[in-house]
Amino acid sequence: MKSSRTADIAEGGTRVGSLTFTKLIAALVLIGAASACSVQTEPVITASQGSAVRTVAVSLVPPDEEQTDRTALYDALALAFEADGISLSENAPFVAEFAMSSNNAEAAIYLAQAGTDNPEPEMIVDVRDRKFIDECKAARFRAQLVMFDRSSGSISSTATAESISCLGDVPPYDQIATLLVSRLVSN
């Protein structure tokens, strides 16, 4: 008489508890498919310098008309400033400028160190390795907001935020803008 383990293996399945290995894999695949997107991450602040600026108005540098992605982030930043009670004014005591990028999340980003003796550049964004449960190719969206003091021209504060989503999806401009503005401005 064969043991039940030997009989299970002879019938083509390795038992794990009361499930066969094949059924276990199928259950894991279904759980992954039913769950939220494995690529999408909530926006987070990844870097900041300086303290929040106390002001009631800022001058936000507008993008060129044909830059639709920059226009979308500009609009989101304008709404975030307004939500915090900060008005936009061309002659405000602080000037806000932003930069943004979107790239493959599987690529690292390094800090440029031209003119230094450091042979190894500093990695400022880690590689996000593709996972077998990913439903799409991951893209990293990063935005940086810089506040300049108009009278001195010096940088008062900066913040960088990022999120990861599927390549081709619209980045979460509103959430990124809210994070950046709340980190840099207080009233």
N, C-alpha and C positions, 0 to 999 in steps of 0.2 A: 504494500500500500504506500502510495506516495504521500509526502506531507503536503499540506495545503499550499505552502510556499512553492514547492517543486511543481505542483499542478498548475499554479498561477503562471509561473514562468513558462511552463510547457505550452500554455494556452496563449502566449504572446503578450503578457502584461506583467509588469513588476508592480507589486502591491505596495502602496504607501498608505498605511492605515486601512481604510475601507475603499479607497479610490485607486484605480490603476494609474500608472504614470501618465498615460495618454489622456485620461479624463482630468487629471490634475493640471496638465498643460492647457487643455481646452478651457478649464475654469479660470485659470490665470489670464488667458487671452481675453475672455469675455469680461472679466473684471477690469482689465486695462481699457478695453473698448468702451465700457459703460462709464468709466470715470471721466473726470474733466481732462482737458488737454494736458498732456504731460510736459509740453514745451512751455506753455504760458506761465510767466511769473509776474507777480505784482511788482510795480515800480518801487525802487528803493533808492535812497541817497547812498552813493558809493564814495563820495568825497566832499569835504567842505573845508573852507578856510575863512578865518575872520569871524566876527560876531554879526548878529543880525543888525541891520541898519534901521534906525528910528526915523521914519519920514512919513509924510502924508501924500507925497507925489514923486513919481519917477518919470524919466524920459526913456521910453522903450524904443530902441533902434528898429525901424521897420525893415522887412525884407524887400528885395526887388519883386516887382509884380508877378513875374513868371515863375517864381519859386514857390510852388504850391505846398510842399512839405513845410518849408520855413513859414509860410503864411499861416498854415494850420497851427503850428506851435506858437507863433506870434499871437494869434487870436486866443489861444488857450492861456497864454501868459497874461494877456490883457484882462481876461475874465478873472484869472486868479488874483491879480493885483486888485481889481475892483472888488472882489469878494472879501479881501482883507482890508477894505476901506482905503486903498491907495489909488489915487487918481493918476492918469497919464497926462503929462504936461511937457511940452517941448523945453521949457525953462526950469525944470525941476532940479533940485540940488544934487540928485543922483541920476546917473545914466545907467540903464540896464542893457546889456548886450548878451546875446545867446549864440551858442554853437550847437550843432547837432550832427549825429552820424548814425548810419545804420550799416551793419555788416554781418557777415556770417558769424554766428555765435561759436563756431568751432575754430575761429581764428583768435589768436592772442593779440593784444595791443600793448606796445612797449613805449616807455617814456624816452623821448629823444634826449640824448646826452652828448650832443656835439661839443667838442672841445674839452671833454673830460678824459681822465686817465682810466676810467672804468671800462674794462673790456666787455663786460656783460651788461646789456641794457636792462633796466628795471621793468618787469612786467606789471602793468597797471590793470589789466583785465585778463583774467584766467580764461583758458579754453573751456568751453562747455562741450564735453564729449557727447556724441550722438548716442542715444540709448535705443535699445531694440523696441521699446514701447512708444517711441516718438511717432506721432502721426504725421509729421511734416519736417522739413528742414528748418532749423531754428535760426532766427535772426536776432541780433542784439541792437536795441535802439538806445543811444546815449544822448543826453542833452546836458549842457553846462550853461549856467546863468552867472554872469559876472556883474557886480555892482561897482561902478566907478564914482568917486567923489568928483563932481563937476569942477569945483573950485581948485582942487589940487591935481586932478587927473590921475590920482592914485587908485588902486584897487582897494575897495572897502571889504568886500567879501565875495566868495565864489561857492558854488555848489554844483555837483554833478549827480545826475540820477540816471538810472537805466532800467530797462525791462527787457525780457526775452519773450518773443512770440513767434508765430509761424512766418516764414519768409513770405512777403507779399501782403500780410495783414497790415491794417492801419495801426500804427503805434498808439499807445494810450496817452495822447497829447495832454488831455485834461488832467489826468492823474499825475503825470510828470510835472506839468506846470504848477499844480497845487503844491507838490512836494518842494519844488525849487523855491517858489515864492515864500512859502511858510518858513523855509530854512533861512532865507536871506533878509526878510523884512519884518519889522515889528512896528506897531503904531500905538 
